[in-house]
Amino acid sequence: MAAPAPAASASVAGRLYLKRRIVNVLALVLSCATALFGLFFLGWILWTLVAKGIAGIDWNLFTRMTPPPMEEGGLANAFFGSAVMCVLAIAIGTPLGIAAGTWLAEYGNARKAGTVVRFVNDILLSAPSIVLGLFVYTLYVMQTGGNFSAFAGALALAFIVLPVVVRTTDEMLRLVPVQMREAALSLGIPQWKVTVQVLYRSASAGIVTGVLLALARISGETAPLLFTAFGNQYWNTNIFQPMASVPVVMNQFAASPYESWQVLAWAGALVLTVFVLLVSLGARALLLRNRITHD
């Protein structure tokens, strides 16, 4: 059978190349258009937030309590409540998450239970926050006589922190070279010391990054706190009593007909957005620094 003529082969190759170029250009155009579409609305949202929120940024916002309607005030008790509940949630979820992630990375790979735990953790990671709030409401708030409290809110937020820390710890520990484990064990070092002094030290930046990302996520959660911490118009330091939080106050004030409350809601949203941005940038910088150091 005669081979195809060189001219015919070149013509077919030219058409295929032209087709690939057209498909490539269309894909690039659509990708850029999609990115610009998303960036446009993100910029619009941020501009609206800054334009409406900057009017409420003053010293009173951080020093005065949430006011009654038609009166001046601030969000001091809400900022304090959010800080308390976020710190408690991190304190509860981080140790459990690191312990579970360590078990998955060091012992769960060769067991079926490890696959099950990872699957359950992925489900918990994608579970709606309102479901977690209802779960804590049913198992804790209702069992304590309907006592809303900051501790109940922290428990709900801890369920959001937990899967993030588990996933991050698991992945960071599995990235540690096997040679480091073998070298430490060959010196007769116990397994727990290898984990604490070698593995945790190598993966510390990644684990801290996961904790910071979990903090950024829970700082803006509203739904779990509506069913657990509820809210409080006054200053309260008792974690077993209802406590105000910025997301819940924003939800209440933004839907009110009072302009003073709406201004406070926009100001709280702006402060919360800046906080989340700074935490996310800090986590990104920490992770980048760790990569540069290892490279």
ChimeraX attribute file (.defattr): number of C-alpha atoms within 10 A of each C-alpha:
attribute: neighborCount
match mode: 1-to-1
recipient: residues
	/A:1	3
	/A:2	4
	/A:3	6
	/A:4	8
	/A:5	8
	/A:6	8
	/A:7	9
	/A:8	10
	/A:9	11
	/A:10	11
	/A:11	11
	/A:12	11
	/A:13	12
	/A:14	12
	/A:15	11
	/A:16	12
	/A:17	12
	/A:18	12
	/A:19	12
	/A:20	12
	/A:21	12
	/A:22	12
	/A:23	12
	/A:24	12
	/A:25	12
	/A:26	12
	/A:27	12
	/A:28	12
	/A:29	12
	/A:30	12
	/A:31	12
	/A:32	12
	/A:33	12
	/A:34	12
	/A:35	11
	/A:36	12
	/A:37	11
	/A:38	12
	/A:39	12
	/A:40	12
	/A:41	11
	/A:42	12
	/A:43	11
	/A:44	12
	/A:45	12
	/A:46	14
	/A:47	12
	/A:48	13
	/A:49	17
	/A:50	17
	/A:51	13
	/A:52	18
	/A:53	20
	/A:54	16
	/A:55	12
	/A:56	20
	/A:57	17
	/A:58	11
	/A:59	9
	/A:60	14
	/A:61	20
	/A:62	17
	/A:63	14
	/A:64	17
	/A:65	19
	/A:66	24
	/A:67	16
	/A:68	12
	/A:69	14
	/A:70	11
	/A:71	11
	/A:72	15
	/A:73	19
	/A:74	25
	/A:75	26
	/A:76	20
	/A:77	26
	/A:78	29
	/A:79	22
	/A:80	19
	/A:81	25
	/A:82	25
	/A:83	15
	/A:84	19
	/A:85	29
	/A:86	26
	/A:87	17
	/A:88	20
	/A:89	26
	/A:90	26
	/A:91	14
	/A:92	18
	/A:93	25
	/A:94	25
	/A:95	14
	/A:96	18
	/A:97	26
	/A:98	23
	/A:99	14
	/A:100	22
	/A:101	29
	/A:102	23
	/A:103	16
	/A:104	25
	/A:105	20
	/A:106	13
	/A:107	12
	/A:108	19
	/A:109	13
	/A:110	11
	/A:111	10
	/A:112	9
	/A:113	13
	/A:114	16
	/A:115	14
	/A:116	12
	/A:117	15
	/A:118	19
	/A:119	12
	/A:120	12
	/A:121	18
	/A:122	15
	/A:123	12
	/A:124	17
	/A:125	19
	/A:126	10
	/A:127	13
	/A:128	13
	/A:129	21
	/A:130	17
	/A:131	13
	/A:132	22
	/A:133	25
	/A:134	19
	/A:135	17
	/A:136	24
	/A:137	26
	/A:138	15
	/A:139	11
	/A:140	18
	/A:141	21
	/A:142	13
	/A:143	11
	/A:144	11
	/A:145	8
	/A:146	13
	/A:147	17
	/A:148	25
	/A:149	24
	/A:150	29
	/A:151	23
	/A:152	29
	/A:153	33
	/A:154	29
	/A:155	27
	/A:156	30
	/A:157	33
	/A:158	27
	/A:159	24
	/A:160	28
	/A:161	30
	/A:162	26
	/A:163	27
	/A:164	27
	/A:165	31
	/A:166	30
	/A:167	23
	/A:168	22
	/A:169	31
	/A:170	24
	/A:171	18
	/A:172	21
	/A:173	23
	/A:174	18
	/A:175	13
	/A:176	15
	/A:177	11
	/A:178	9
	/A:179	9
	/A:180	14
	/A:181	16
	/A:182	11
	/A:183	12
	/A:184	17
	/A:185	14
	/A:186	10
	/A:187	8
	/A:188	9
	/A:189	12
	/A:190	11
	/A:191	12
	/A:192	10
	/A:193	13
	/A:194	19
	/A:195	17
	/A:196	11
	/A:197	12
	/A:198	16
	/A:199	21
	/A:200	20
	/A:201	13
	/A:202	20
	/A:203	20
	/A:204	17
	/A:205	19
	/A:206	24
	/A:207	28
	/A:208	18
	/A:209	22
	/A:210	23
	/A:211	25
	/A:212	23
	/A:213	22
	/A:214	26
	/A:215	23
	/A:216	22
	/A:217	17
	/A:218	24
	/A:219	21
	/A:220	19
	/A:221	20
	/A:222	22
	/A:223	20
	/A:224	28
	/A:225	34
	/A:226	20
	/A:227	24
	/A:228	31
	/A:229	31
	/A:230	23
	/A:231	24
	/A:232	19
	/A:233	17
	/A:234	16
	/A:235	16
	/A:236	17
	/A:237	14
	/A:238	11
	/A:239	19
	/A:240	15
	/A:241	17
	/A:242	25
	/A:243	30
	/A:244	28
	/A:245	33
	/A:246	27
	/A:247	23
	/A:248	24
	/A:249	24
	/A:250	23
	/A:251	16
	/A:252	14
	/A:253	21
	/A:254	19
	/A:255	11
	/A:256	14
	/A:257	11
	/A:258	14
	/A:259	14
	/A:260	20
	/A:261	27
	/A:262	21
	/A:263	20
	/A:264	28
	/A:265	27
	/A:266	24
	/A:267	26
	/A:268	26
	/A:269	23
	/A:270	22
	/A:271	18
	/A:272	18
	/A:273	18
	/A:274	12
	/A:275	15
	/A:276	20
	/A:277	13
	/A:278	13
	/A:279	19
	/A:280	19
	/A:281	14
	/A:282	15
	/A:283	21
	/A:284	16
	/A:285	13
	/A:286	16
	/A:287	19
	/A:288	13
	/A:289	13
	/A:290	16
	/A:291	12
	/A:292	8
	/A:293	8
	/A:294	7
	/A:295	6
